[in-house]
Every structure is written in C-alpha cells, then in structure tokens.
Amino acid sequence: MAKKQREISVSEFFAKNRHMLGFDNPRKALLTTIKEAVDNSLDACEEAGILPEIWVHIQQMGESRYQAAVQDNGPGILKKQIPLIFGKLLYGSKFHRLRMSRGQQGIGISAAGMYAILTTGKPIKIVSKTGLRKDAHYYELRIDTKVNKPEILNGKGNGLDIPYGERGDKIIQDEGIEWVTHFDPETPDAAPKPIAHGTRVSLELEAKYQRGKGSVDEYLEQTAIANPHVTLHYTDPSGVTKTYRRSSEILPPEATEIKPHPYGVELGRLVSMCKESTESSLSGFLTNSFSRVSPSIAKQICDKAKLSTRMRVKRIDRDHAEHLYAAIQETKISNPTTDCIVPIGEEQLLKGLHSVVPAEFYAAATRPPAVYRGNPFQIEVALAYGGNVETQKITKDLLKELLYETDARTVRQFLILTFNGLGPDAADKILKGSKLGTRKSPNKLKPKEVDTLFEAMQSVNVNEGQSMNVYRYANRVPLQFQHGDCAITKTIAQTNWRSYGLSQSRGNLPSGPVTIMVHIASVWVPFTNQAKEAVASYDEIQKEMRLALQTVGRKLGMFLRRRMKVKQQADRRTIFRRYLGEVAQAVSDINGADKEVVYEQLLEVARKKTAEADMVLDESGKAIDPSEANYGGGVLIVDKDEDELLADLINRPTEAEANGSAAKPADGEQSELFDEEDEED
C-alpha cells in the first residue's frame, strides 16, 4: 500500500474537483471562463494606467462546443511569463500582496484553460504584444496536470514570434491567428487607430450558451455598471455585437500595497513569519513586518508578552509566539490605512447604473472604510427605482430564442429563472393574462401561444408582483451564483424596507420595481469558496452593509413620499377646478360680482393650497426652489414624459394600496428620516 502513495499536484487535484472553481456544468463553465479572462484584462489595464477596452467573442464550434475569446488593450505580457500565467495553477502576482484587485489566488484563467483541455483536448491560444512596433508572441499551450507545468506545443516548444508589419500580417493570416487590429473610429470621418499593445486568449471548451440569469450577457452588463470607465465589445454566438460604451473617462486611482495588520495574522502564520524573517531583533520584526506598529507599540507588545525587544527572531519558538500573539490581541493598535482599497464612488455608481438600468430615481451611498480581521474594506450601495421590467423590454424574436434555449420545465419556471426581479406572483399574473396552463412546457409552445405570451408580457402590469433585483459585487466583479448563501442577500432581506415605502414580507426581499447594487471593496474579500461566488457573513461587514442600505432607503422613502404628496395635491387641484366655475357663478348670482374675477381669485387660492403639485426638482433630486426639501447627495432623478406618467397613474396602485397596512408604521416603528446612529443602535 505504501508503494501506491505519491504526491498530488494542485492542478491534478483541481482537474478532479473542478466544481470547486466554478466549472460545475457547461453553462456555468462558459461564464466562468469569460469572467476570469475579463477580470484579468481589467486588472492589467488599470495597473498600467490605460482606459480599458475589451473585446469578447463567443463562437459556436459544434453542438456543445464553443470558442471563447477575450482581447484587451492592456500593456501586454513579457514572453517568458506567458506560459506560466496561462499554463500553471496558483501562479500570479496578487496572492501575497495586500491591495484591492479582482483576482486573488492565481487560479482563474489557468483553471479555465485546464477545463478547456480536459473537455475538448484543444490547446489554449494566447497572443500578446507590448508595443506597436514590437514583436507579438503567439503560444499554444497545454497544462501537464501531473506536475502543474505548461507544455508549449508550437514553435518547437518556444512559441512563435510575429514581427511588426506586412510579414507579421502574413503570418497571422497563414496561421489563422485571431487579433483585433484597430479601435473603432471615434467619429465617422476619423481613421481608426491601431491597437499598439494588449493580450488575447482563446479557448475551445465544452459549454452551453443560454441567456437570462447567470449568463455571460448578464455578467457583461453588470460589469459595465461597476466599471463605467471600460468599453466592452461583445459578440454573441449568433453574431450579434453589442457595445457598452464607457460613461467615464476617469480611471480609478491605483490602490497602494500595505503590510499585514497584526490583528489579521493568526498564530500559525505568525510562527511562519518569524521563521522567514531576516530581522535580527523582535522589535525590528514587529515594526517592519506589520502595518501600524511603531517602536513604542512594539515595546508595549513585547512587555505584555514578557519578551525582550532585543530578542533574536530566530530563537522564537512556538511558546514565545503564543505569548506574542496573545499580547498583540491585548494591545490597542490603529486600524490599517485605507489607500489600499479604491471604491467606485457615488458619482460613478450613479453613472454606471443609469447607463444600464432605466429608472426614474437613483440613489447611491459610500460608507467610510472599516476593518474585519485586520483587513480594510468599504461598502457601497446604489439603488434604482421605477422603469419597465425586463419582460417589457424584449422583442418577440428574442422571446422565441429564449424559449428555445431554456432548460425550464414549465413556462412559469421559465419566466422566474430568465427575467431578473420577476417573482412568482408576477409570473402568475402573466400566465393568467396569456391564459396558458401552469404546466405548459416552454419548448412546446405553438406560434399562437408564443404570440399570446408575448402580448401578456407587454401588457400585464407586474410592477407590484416583481421582487427586488439584486446586483452583488466584490472588488468590482459581479457575483451571479449562490445568492442565498451570500451576506449581501441576507443583509438586504433583513433590512426593514417597509419603512421606506416598499412592501415586504418578513425575511424576504422587498417587492416593487427596484434594482439594488451592493459592492464590497477589500484587500481580501472573504468568499465562501474558491469559486468566489458569495461573500461570507462577518458581523463587521453586515453592519456596514446595513447602514449603507438604510442610507439609500431613506432617500428612496423621501422620493416616494414626496411623489405621493405631489400626486395627492394634483388630485385635490383637479377636484377644485371641477367645481370652481359653479362656485364662481353662484357667488356672482348672489352679490353681482364679476364671475371671471371671482373664478381667478378662487383659482389662486387653490394653487396656494396645492402648491406642492407644482414642485420642480432638478436631476440631482434637489428642489429648484431652495426652500423646498433636499434629498442630499448621491441622487439622480430622471424625468418621465407625459405618456409614461399617464400610464403610471392608470396602471400603478397608490402607495397605500400597494403596501396595505405597511403604509402605516406599527407602534414603535420609525417611518420618518432618522440618524444613522439611531439605526445602528
């Protein structure tokens, strides 16, 4: 039995446990592949100070085979690094440094390549160039899972160098290498600029392309929201190209790398750091290995541990380390600096959300930096209210494609799983309007039934039947799976949204035409697994989320109450006008006064009594008249045209009708604005 025991490489382990990395099924595998490649491209561009432009191309190669290609305009990769980055698991520059970045572990893109090789046998293809007139480098790679090393298949094991100019163009054509050569022209008359540098990775893998929740389309749309400085060109398997143009020309500031904080280091790690340290004294080790530890703090720690500040670090054994660890926990040490994390910012959140999610009201809030386990983090929340639901945005042809692609067994299940924010109640309303059976299979609908379903989706008002649409982000990366296990979803459901004018049953997400985005930025996001699909539930993180949600909730509550008040005053004015003519005529008959003069005087009184019906707000939510109320910062309001307003008044129930008893707060429940300190308590 001992003869059969041998070492297992990390790539061999993950090859047999690929579900741990997000490759559970063909559909999710395609999304994970695109996600890892796009994340790497964004990180590379931002670190080089380049406004990112990314090309994503998915091409169907067979019944269950797709080629996924991602190209960027980043700085490019040095030739000797290309095989290691794409052909070796756990190889990267981000794991050991404490600063905010999308990738963390050095697994993602190489794991995608490993999955592609396992399922199709086709190699990973990489093209990279570092300058306009410099050679491009082309590699075809496999991963040797036995030893976790790259195997170069082309150029006799050295790859292929592609020179600049016509000779290089001929090589690209002869070898069938794909490369986007020019940017789109800035104006119709302008000449397109050549792409001077960048990287393109292509993989052929066993996959399934399907639109809707958890799709590549949804991921790219959400990426555009959290990264308003990026331009994304996306070509789907049917050949349709969609471009998400950048709404901001400003790059996020570069995050600064920091040293580990003493509170975030566990005992075993402390022992390892002592063995690896080159410092001669214990005091020097503490001050130079950790952030926020000055010589005076180091002396306090040593005194509490009953160790000399001059003690040689190499002589520290496990007992000494245990006393040192306990002393660190007892010593008051300042929180780490926060320039290692870069939030999106309220203005950019509003721009990103407005560019993708059509709505009437937008609000955003960025919390001050906080700390969990010695790791700095920051929470941001943005909210959009109103607008049409996704069922009213699609065309009939797209509906037919979605019905053909879906795995759902019933039309009801298809509606809930395909369209974000569409809850069971809304799906039931659509089915009732279309007169289709609840157990009807979406793949077997007849043309007339498809037409009926489409008409119901366009005409049935489902605003109150839809649930809140939640976008979750970690370091600007969308999280699309394991919603129920994520601290973000749990905290949203635990927040009392009834105080802000939305209907909500206990322990569930609120109902209404609301999209909410929650972003956590940190040097080390605490994911629940290696697939990075859900955020772990730390009390410090959930507390900051709750306070940020309450901030945007208060702004939404102000907007909804103000809008309801304006509507009520407009209804009063309509009633006044209906009878003012008869009152003026009666007064004229009694005392002989001029009927027109009396009417104008009564009309002026009605205007004063219903003045709030004339309130005009600017796009930031502030009243044009400074004497009127103010939403504060981080708000964007979009005017609706008269047809939309009329449709709202006809179709949408009043706030009181929608919320029922929730419109009136229960005893002891706050419904007006209140301070964060009160909420926190």
N, C-alpha and C positions, 0 to 999 in steps of 0.2 A: 504493500500500500504506500509506503514511503517513497518508492521509486516513481509513483504516478504524480506526486506533488510537484508543482512548478509555479513559478511566478506568473501572475496575470497582469498584462499591461492595461493601462487605463482605457485605451481605445478598444481593446478586446472586451473589456467589461461593458463599456457603453454600447458596443455593437450588439451585445445580447440584451441590453437593458435600455434600448433607445427611447422607450416611452418616458424615461426619466428626463429626457432632453426635449420633449415636446413632439416626438415623432410617433404618436400613438396610432394614427390612421393616415391614409393617403391625403385626405383633405387638409388635415392639420399639418402634415409634413410639408405641403406646398407653402402654407402660410409661414411656418417656422423658418423655412429656407429663405424666403423673401425678407422676412423680418430681420434675420441675423445679418444678411448682406446690406440692407438699407441702414441698419443701426451702425455697422462698421463704417459705411460711407459717410454718414453724418458726423460721426466722431472724428474721422480723418480730416474732413473739410474744415470743421470748426477749430481743430487744433492747429491747422495750418493758416487760419485766418482767411479762409476762402468761403464766399457765399455758396452754399451747396446747390448743385443742380444734378438731379439723379434721373436715370432712365431705367424703367422696369419693364421687361418684356417677357410675357409668358406665351409659349407656343406649344400647341398640342402635337405630339410626335406619334402617338398611337392611341389605342382605346383607353389605356390607363397610364400613359406616359406623357410627361410634359417637360419641356426645357424652360428653365427659369434663368433669366439673365439680368444682372444688375450692374450698371455702369455709373461712375461718378466723375466729377471734375476735380477730385482731390489732388494731393501732392504727388501721388504715385508711391510705389514701394520699391525699395532697393532690390536689385536682382537676387542677391543671396538670401534675402528674407522671405521672398515669395513662397518657396516650397515649405518653409517652416510654418508660416502663418496659416496656409490653407491645407497643409498635409500633416499637421501634428496637433493632437488634442492637448489642452492645457498649456499652450504656448501663447504668450501675449505680454503686453506691457502694462496692463491695467490692474492685475490681481493684487500686486504688492503696494500700489500707491493709493494714498487716501485723498482722493479728489473725485468730484462728480463726473461720471461718464456713463454711457449707455451700456457698454459691455463691461463685465467684471471678471469673468472666470477664464477667458481664453478657450472656450469650448465651442461656441456657437457656430461659426462658419465652417470650421473643420468638421464638426459633427454633421452638418448638412451635407458636406462632401462625402463623408463616410456613409451616410444613409443612401445617397445617390449611387455610390459604387456598389453597395450591397444589393440594391433593388434592381439596377439596370446593368451593372458592370461597366458603365461608361465613365471615363475619367473626368475630373474637374478641369475646366479650361480657364486659364487666367491670362489676361493681357494687362500690362501696366507700363506706364511711361512717366518719367519725372520732369520732362521739359519738351518744348515744341520741337527743337532740332536734335533731341537726344533719341537714342535707340529705344524702341519699345521691346518689352520682354514677354515672350509667349511660352506658357508652360501647359503641359497636360500631365496631371498628377493622379496617383492612387495613394491610398494610405495602407501601409503594412500594419495591420492591427496587432500582429504578434509582438512587434517591438515599438509600436507607436512612432513610426518614422515615415516621411514622404518618399514616394518612389516616382522619379521623373521618367516619363515614357517617351518624350520626343527629344529630338536633337542629340541622340546618343547619350541621354542622361544629363544633358546640360541645358535643355530648353532651347528656344530659338530667339535670336536677336533680330529685330526688324528695324532696318535703318530708316532714317528720315528721307522723304522724297519719293520719286516715282518707283525706284527699286523696291522700297518698302511697301508701296501700294500694290505692286505686282505680287509680292509675297503674300500679303493679306488676301488678295483675290485667289491666288493659287491654292492656298491652304484652307480657304473657306472660313477665315477668322472674322468674327463679327466685331465691329467697332464703330461707334457713332463719332464721326469726324468733325462735325460743326455744330455750334449752338444754333437755335432758331434765330433768324434776323430780328433785331429789336423793332424795326419798322419795315413796312412792305418794300420800301425802296432801298433799304440798307443791305449791304453784303453780309452774309453770315460769318461769324468769327470762328476760326479753327479752335478745337479743343487741344490745348497745349499739354495737358497732363491729366492723369486720372487712372482708374483701375476698373476693369470689367471682369466679372466672374460668371461663368455659365455652367449649369449643372443639369443633367438629364436624370429625372427621377420618377419613380412610381408615385403617382399623385392623382388627386381628383380636384377639379376646379368647380366651385359652386359659389354663387353669390349669396348675399344675406349676412346674417350674424356670423361672426368668426371667420369671415372671408378675407382674402387679400384686398379686395376693393374697400372693405370697411377699415382694414388696417391702414391703408394709404390715406384714406380720408381723415382718419383720426390723427395720423402723423402730421398732416398738413395743418391741423388745428393747433397742435402743441409746438410746431416749428414753423411759424409764419415767415421765417427768413429763407425757406427752402422752396425750390421749384421742382415739382415731380412730374415726369412724363411717364404715363402708364399705358401700355398696350396690352389688352387682354387677349385670350385665346381666339376670340372671334375677329381680331384685327382692329378693333375699335380703340382709338387713342384718346385718352383724357389727360389734360394737363392742369395741375394745381399750381397756379402762379403764386409766387411769393407776394405777401402783402406788407412785408417789411424789408428794408434794405440794411437793417442793422443786425450785425452778428451778436450773439450773446457774448458777454465778457468771458475771458478764459478763466476757468477755475484754477485755484492755486493748490498745490500738493501740500499736505500737512503731515506732521508726525502723529503717531497714535497717541490717544489720550490715556492717561493711567487708568481711568475708570472703565475703559473699554477693553482692557487686557486681562485675560483670565490667568489663573495660576500656572497652568501648563505652558502657555505662551510666554509668561514672564520667565520661567525657567529656561526656555529655549533662547530667549533674547539675551539672558545673562551668559549663556554658553557661546553665543555668536558674537558678543560684543568685543570690540577691540579697546574699549576704555580701560584705564588702569585702576581707577577708584570708583567706588559705589556712587559717590556724589556726581562725578562726571558722567557715569552711565545714566543716572536719572535725568540730569539736565539736558543731555544730548540725544537721548533716545525717545523722550516723550515731549509732547507739547504742553505748554502752560506750567512747566516745572522749573522754577527759578532756583538758584543756590539756597535761598532761605527755605523754600518749600522742600527741597531735597533734604535739608538738615532736619526739618520737622519730621519727615517720613523716617529718616534714619534713627532719630531719637525715639520715636514711638516703637520702632522695630527693635530697639536696643542693639543697633549695629553701628559701627564706626563709619563716618563719611569717607574715611581713607581706606576702608577695607577693599582688598583686591576683588574684582568682579569674578575672576576665575575660581576663587575659593568659596563662592556662594553655593551651598548645597540646597537640597530640597527643603530642609527645615528653615534655613535662613530665608529662602524665597517665600515660604508660607508666612513667616513673620512680616516680611516686607510687603506682601500682598495685603495682609490684614491692616498694616499701617497705612497703606495707600487709601483703603476704603474709609479709614477714620479721619484722614486729613482733608481739609477743605481746599479744593483745587478749582480754579476758574474753569468755566466751560471752554471748549476749544474754539478757535477762531472760525468764522463762517464764510471767509472768502474762498473756501474750498467747494462751496456749492453755489450754483447760479440759477435762481428762479426764473421763470418765464417773464413775470411782471404783469401787473393788471392791464396795462395798455395793450401789450402783445396778446394776452389772453382774450381780450375783447375782440381784437382784430382777427385772430385765428378762428374763434368761434363764429363770429359774424360772417366770415368768408365761406364757411361750410354749412352752418346751421341757420336757415332762415327763421327769424322770430321777431317779436315786437319789442321785447325787453331783454337786455343783457346786463349782468352784474358780475363783478369779479372781486376777489379779496386775496391778498397775500399775507400770511401770518409772519410774525418775526421768527427768526431761526430758533430752534430748540435742540435738545440733545437726548438721545436714548443710548444707553450703554457706552457713553463716551463718544458716540458718533453724531456729528451735527446733521440736522435735517430741517427741511422747511416745507410747509404745506400751502398749496394754492388751490382755490376753488373758483370756478366760473359757472354761471347759470344762464340759460336762455329760456324764455317763456313765450309761448304762442307759436304762430306759424302752422302750416299744414303738416299733417302726419305723413309718414313715408308712403302709406298706401295711396295717397292722393298725388304723389309726385311721379309715379312710374307710368310708362306707356303700355299700351296693350301688347305690343310685340315683346317688350321686356317681361311682362307678366307671363306670357306663353313660355319664354325661355326659362324663367324661374320655376314654373310648374313642371317643366320637362326635367330640370336638373335636380329637383328636391328629392330627398330620401324620406320625407314625411309620409306617414300612412294616411292621414286624413287632411282635408282642406283646412280644418280648424287648427291642426298642429302646424301645417304649412304657414298659415298667417302669423301664428305666435312666434315661430322659430325664425322666420325670414325677415320680419319687419321690426326694427328696434322700437321699444316702447309700446308695442301693441300687446295689451294684456288679454286674458281670456274673455273678459266682458266685452271688449271692443271686437274681438274675433266673432263672438256670438251675435253681436249686432249686425256685422257684415253678412254672416251666414243667413240670418233672419231676413235681411234685405234682399239677398240673392235667391232665397227660397231653395237653397241646396241642403241636402241632408248632412248631418254632422259626421257621418262615417264615409262620406264620398271621398274616393281616392283622387288626389290632385293630378296623377299621371293619366287618369282615365276620363277626365272631363271632356265632354263633347264641345265643339266650337261654340254652340249657342250657350252652353253653360259657362264657358270661359267669358263670353261677352256679358252675360248676366252678372258674373262675379266681378268683372272689371267695373261695370256700372255701379254696383253696390259699393265697391271700394272708393269710388269717386264721389258718391252722393251721400252715403251714410255718415252722419256726424259722430265721430268716435273720440272727440276731444276729452270727454269725461270718462271714457272707458279705457283710455290708454294709461299705462303706468309710466313713471319717470324713466327717462332714458339716461343711463349712467355710462360716462366715459371715464375709465380708470387709467392713470399714467404713473410710471415710475421713471424718473430721470428722462422725461420727455418721450418715453416709449409706451405705446398703448398696451394694456393688458386685456386680453379678449376672452380668456377662459377662467374657469374656477371662480365665478362671480360670488357664489355663496360662501366660499372659504376665505374671501378677501376682507381685510379690515376696513377697506373703503366702503364696500357694500353694507357691511354690518353697521358701521357708524351712521351711514345715511338712513338706514331703516330704523335705527334707534333715536334719531332726531325727531322732535315733535314738529312736523310740518303743518299741523292744523293751526298753529299759532300764526302762520304766515299766509293763510288763506287757501291752503290746499287740503283736499280730502285724503285721509289716510286711515287705514285700519291698523290696529296695534301690531307692531313687529314687522310690518311690510313697507315696501316702498310706497310713496305717495302717488296719487293719481292726478292726471292732468297733462296738458301739452308742455312738459318741462324736460329740458335736457340739462344735465349737470355734469361738470367735469372736475375731477379731483386729481391733483398732481402732487406727488411726493418727490422732493429732490434731496438726495443724500449721498455721502461718500460711500456708503454701504447700505443699500436697500435690503431690509430683512425679508427676503422672499421665503415662501413656504417650501419650495423645492427648486431643483436645478433648472427646471423649465421656465422659471421666472414668470409665473402666471398669476400669482396672488401675493399680497403683502401680509406679513404676519401681524398678529394683534398685540402690539405693545401698548401699554396704557398711555405712555407719553405721546405716542403717535396718534392714537384715537382721540385723546383730549384736544390736540391741536386741530385735528380734522373737524371735531365737533364745533369748536369755536369759529373756524372758518366757514362752516356750513351755516351757522347761526348768523354770521355777518351778512352773507348774501341772502339768507332767508328774510332778514329784517328789511332789506332793500326791496325784495320781491313783495313782501307784505305791504310796504308803503305804496308801491306801484298799484297793487290790486285794490287796496282800499281807496286810493285816490281815484283810480279809474271808475270804481263803483260809485263814488261820490259824484263824479262828473256826470255819469250816466243818470243817476237819480235826479240831479239838478236839471239836466236836459229834459227828462221826463216831466218834471214839475213845470218847466217853462212851456212845454208843449200843451199841457193842460191849461195853464194860464192863458195862452194865446187862443185856445179854443173858445174861451168864454169872455175874453176882454171886449170883443166887439159888442156882444149883447149887453154887458155891464155899462159900457160907454153910451150905448143907445138909451138904456133905462135912465141913467143919470141925466142925459140931455133932455129926455121927456119930462123929468121931474122938475129940474130947475132951469131949463132952457140953455144950458152951457153948450159950447161948441163940441160936437161929437168927436171930431178929429183931434182937438186939443186934449180932451179927456182921455181918448184912446192912447195918445202918445205919452201922457203922464202916467197912466196905468202901466204901459209897456216899460217905461223907465224904472218904475218900482219893481216890476217882475224881473228885469235884468239885474237889478241890485240884489234882490233876494236869491237869485240863482246864478250869481257871478261865477261860481266855480265851474259852470258849464263852458265858460269861455277861457279857462286856463290853458295857456300855451306853454309847452315845455320844449327846450332845445334838445339836441341829440344826446347830450350827456345826462339828461333827466332833470335838469335844473329848470325851474320856472323862469320865464323871460322877465317877469316882474320879481325883483329880489325879495319883495315882501312875502312872496309865496314860499311854500315849503321846499326843502332841498334834500335830494337823495344822498348827498355826499359824493365822494369819489368812486371810481370804478364802476360807472353805469353808462350804458348806451341804450337809447330808445329809438326805434325805427318807426317812422310814420307809416300808417296804413292808408291806402286810398279809400274813397267813399264806398266802392263796391265791397271791399273786404269788411269795412266797418258795418255795412248794412247786413252782410252775411253773418257776422258775429252776433248782431242784435237779434237776427231771426233764429239762428241755429243754436247759439250757446245759451245755456241757462244762466240765471243770475248767480252771483257768488253764494247767496243764501240758499238757493235751490240746490246748487252743486254740493255744498258742504253739509247741508242739513243742520243737525244740531251742532256740528263742528264750527259753524259760523259764530256761535256764541261760546266763549270760553267757559269751561267749568269753573266751579269755585276754586280759588287759589291758583288758577292757571293764568299766566300773563298773556295778553293779546296785543298790548301796545309795545312800542320800542323799549328796550331795556338795555342796560350796560352789560358789557362782556363780563365784568367782574361778578354781576348778579348771576349771569348764566353759569359761569364757572362754578360758583358756589353751589 
